Amino acid sequence: MRAAEAILSPFTASDGENIALRDWPLPYGVVQRGVVVLVHGLGEHAGRYGQLAGRLNAWGYAVRGYDQYGHGESSGPRGSLPATARLIEDLADVLESTRPRFGTGAPLILLGHSLGGLVAASLVARNGAGVDALVLSSPAFATGLGAFQKLLLATLPRVAPNLAVGNGLDPQFLSHDPAVVAAYREDPLVHDRISGRLAAFIAQEGPQVVRQAGGWKVPTLLLYAGADKLVDPQGSRAFAAAAPPGVVAAHCFEPLFHEIFNERENEPVFERLRQWLGERFGV
């Protein structure tokens, strides 16, 4: 399916910073079944989700994404995090503005990938976020850091929390599709920066979410890659094992790399998502 085109608009967060919103409205005549809010991963931006948005549109879901602080076309130095809860608070602001925009009665689904999955799950763990469902794609619940990265994490957040360094992500492990990897490398809105504070947030918040999985209440679909080399799939396995089975449905796609929706063999991923959404909201 061809990637849908987004409508870009500015949004002012509660602290006055600009957050770039990206909307994929439903085609004329398509009945709205719900609204999906997308939260992207580390170093990228919501504009890379046009293919996923197009699928969701075809199933009757209006889609809204946004570039997280320090990413894409939003404010902030690349990869920075001025306060530990900043990304979570931004998501709460976006959700608050989204409900009246699409109608208070419309089912609201939160879909987060990688870092975005961690941010989405963190907000849900804190207060439920008022969402009707949560979809997690390769969430960053466990980082799989190397020895050098662990050394940096032990020192940077204390001595230089705002210093941004290379995030260590190798684009060749995003997808088995060379076109996806090439587009990522050439995208001017993609960056490889991460600050000490952001690295600490990821490393600490992931295990915290897993510890809270036993009391999970929001219906959640967890989709993750068994061959993921950018986040450790063991984090997803631990979350799934601890969560109530009637609340969290988990599916591991064993041969896939990190960006499961951008893989060459992605039809089973889309079909699992379509099926799960259909069981709850109709497709």
Helices and strands as residue ranges (DSSP letters): E 7-12, E 18-24, E 34-39, G 46-49, H 50-58, E 61-66, H 86-102, E 108-113, H 115-127, E 133-137, H 147-159, E 164-166, G 171-173, H 178-186, E 193-195, H 196-211, G 213-215, E 220-225, H 234-242, E 248-253, G 260-262, H 267-281
